[in-house]
Amino acid sequence: MASIRFKNVTKTYPGASSPVVPNLNLDIKDKEFIILVGPSGCGKSTTLRMIAGLETVSEGELYIGDRVVNKVPPKDREIAMVFQNYALYPHMNVYKNIAFGLNLRKEDKNEIDRRVHEAAKILDLEHLLERKPKELSGGQRQRVALGRAMVRNPAVFLLDEPLSNLDAKLRATMRTEIARLHQRLDTTFVYVTHDQTEAMTMGDRIVVMKDGIVQQFDTPQVLYDTPVNLFVAGFIGSPQMNFIDTVIQKENDKLYAVAGKNKLAIPKFKWEALAPYVSKTVVMGFRPEDFLTEDKRTKDNSMSVEMSFSELLGADYNLYMYLGETRMTVKIPATGKRPEKGPYEIAANMEKAHFFDPDSEKAITH
């Protein structure tokens, strides 16, 4: 049983005026792949290090399975950790690096040999067992670090930004390898990253953190489709969601979102939630892909903008434009002539529009 539970856990460093992680409550299920994501300094690595036992819990209780582990040393927690910088011993070859933890435990030599070769086979390292770390690529070093964790048969894998030192192409490859490794080992993974693309592509569920506080904890699709506040909406998704200050107006028993000279008809299923905001300013959000093709543009969904430049991404264009002073990114299929700089008309998919309270920053409706 490798579930993890934070019950009213607070972490405060000595001399600090406020906790880095205040009153954390979090339940991670057995065998889940959980991503902790957020900007630098949000408390995600501290949370991971508390699971590992590398940081003490100031208040509250931390469970691994049914056991409170607040005072259990790291070596007795049935966890294995993979670090950003690999933490390999430069004077040891790959075989000895993978076997290091087992040798410390004084495991049987035949069992050590079996586990090392089994891990090397899974990670495609069998032909590299005699090499030193300096002779390996970044991706190979990261696989060695994963192998060293694997051979311990841990109940929980902890990974602290393990791909941040790799180039973009290798990161994409290693994302797939780590996801496949999770499926094969069928154990609990907790993975820290600031890269929301890693979070969206790898995790069963994602913990979005800001200032040590969990903003939202759910599946990638729920976070993307129904973010609970402006922070989650802006953090999840690349390019990020467009935010436009709009005034809600009522005309002839219908609601409209007005931004400058643009008046957009709000779908009826959003009216009830927005009724208290009539004549008030709210924040309207659109994902870059939530715009319609030109043939579906009408007076009720049309927006007049100024195109700044376009970026070809193969199958799509990213269009960078301004609505007044507000910068927007719109993604459209790369068909026909390349869009030109200057005045431009776009059609917003109002079915997909998000609305947020400007004061509380909480979602009003999606």
Disulfide bonds with the S-S distance in Angstrom:
none
